[in-house]
Amino acid sequence: CSQIDKDNCLCNIALTEEAIFSGIDLPSREDILSKCHIGAFDPAVLTGYTILGNSNGVEAHILESETQLSTSSIFKVIDEYGNTIFLKNLKSTIQWGEYQEDDARIGVTRTLRNVPNFNDLLTPELRDAQYEVDAFLDMLLKYPSTAPNICKLLIQHLAGISNPSPQYISEVAT
């Protein structure tokens, strides 16, 4: 990265998109839910998709021109809340950093997940912001640590216990 001014720098980045699962064997529902993080449209409303297979609560859709799972494949699964969701077989990451002689951290490279967003930077619309907030709230409600954290705050404020035990929080949260 090179520093442009006091508050900004310019970095070289590399976007990598790869299939999480490959081949013709269907992954388990648990593997899909834990590794696939990018939503997709229902393949029934898209053209050019066919079903690769259906087993153990997993339905895989691939492009008609393909014979195995790829980055364009879509999985239909039921999540832990009973909702039918569609997830893309895609891992998108951004990598930045480079080898610099004058940097104390020579050769440091950083990688993070490229999180999709709904906002169009060129023509922003209120609808897109509402979709973004809705997706964020949905994620917060389903995140595993949300219930314990809310319960801890409720115990602190309503029961007057400043430092509730993990067992007490667990009892309230479940």
N, C-alpha and C positions, 0 to 999 in steps of 0.2 A: 504494500500500500504506500502511496505517496501523499503527504500532507499538502492540501491545497491552501488552507488558511487555518486560523486558530481552532475552528470548530468542525472542519470537514476534511475528509481524506477521500482519495480515489483508489479503489482496489480492483485488481483483476479478479474476475469470478469465472467459475465454470459451472454450468448447469448440467446435471446428469440425470437422465431419466432411464430407468431400467425396470424390467418385469420382476415382480417379487417371486412369482411362481412360474415354472416353465414345464414343458412336456405335456402329456395328455392325462396324467393322473391328477385327480381333483384333490386339493388340500382339504384339511379338516376345517370345520366351521370355526373352531377356536383359533387356528392359525390365521385364518382370513381376518377375523375380528381383531386379532392382536397386531397384525402386520400391515394390513391395508387401511390407509387413512384418508384416501381421496374418494369422495362420493362420485356417483355416476348416474346418468339417466336410466330409466327402465329401458332395457334393450327392445321391448315390445314397441316403443314409440320411435325407435331408430331403424333405419333401413340397413340391410346388409349383415345382420347378425343372425346366428343360428346357435342352437344349444349344443355344447360339447358333451355335457353329461349332467346327471342329477343324482346325488346320493348323500345320505346322512345330513340332510338339511342344507346342502350346498347345490346351487344350480349355476353352472358356468356357461357363459355366452361368449362366443368368439366370432370374429368376422368370417363371412362365408368364404373368403379367399384364403383363410388360414386353416391349419390342421391341428394346431396346438395352442396352449396358452401364450399370450404375448402382452405387450403393454396396452393394447386396445381391448383386452378381455375384461368382461364385467362379471362379477359374482353377485348372485342374489342369495342373501342369507337372512335369517331372523336373529336379531340381536337379543341380548339378555333381558330386554324390556318387552319382548314380544312384537317389536316393529319389524316389518320387512324393509331391508335396506339394500341398496345396490352400491358395490364398492369396486373401484377400478383396480386392476392388477398392475399398479404403477407405484414406484418409489421415486420421488423427485427430490434431489438434494442439490444444495448450493455449496460450492467449495471456494474458499478464498484464502489468500496468504501466499507467500512465495519466499524463496531463498534470497536473503539480503545480507550482504557482508557487514553493513553498519548496524544491523538489528541485533539486539542482545538475544533475541529468540530466533536464532538462525534456523531456517527451514520449517517454521511453524505454519501449519496448514490447518484451517478450521473448516468444519463441515456442519451444516444444519439442514433440517428438513425444510423443503420449500413448501410452505403452507399455502394452499389455494385461497383466493379471496374472490369476493363477488363484485368488488368495486372496479369500475372502469375509470382509469386515471384521466383519460381524454374527455370523456363525456359522463361525469358522475351524475347519478340519479338517486332520488330519495329511496326508490324501490330497492336499489342495490344495497344501500346502507341498512335498510330494514332486514334484508336477507342476511347480511353480515352479522347484525346484532342477534337475529334469531338463531343462526348457526352457533354463535358464541354462547348464548344462553342455553341452548340445547346441549352443548358440550359441557358446560358447567354443571348442569343438572345430572348428567350421566357420569361425571368424573368420580372415581372411587373415593376421593378424599373430601368431596363436598359435604356429604351428610355428617361425618365426624366433626368437621370444622364448624358447621352451623350449630350442631348440638353442643359443642364446647362453648361457643359464644352464648347460646341460650342458657346453658347451665350457669355460666358466669353472671349473666345479667338477671336471670329470673330466680335462680336458687341462691345466688350470692356466694358461690364457691369460686374463689379466684383461680385455683389450680386443680380442676377435677382430675381424678385418676383416669388412666386409659381404660380401665375396666368399666368405670362409671360412664364414660363417653360411649364405649361400645354398647353398653346396655341401652342407653338412650337412643343411639343411632340405629339399632336393629330392631 
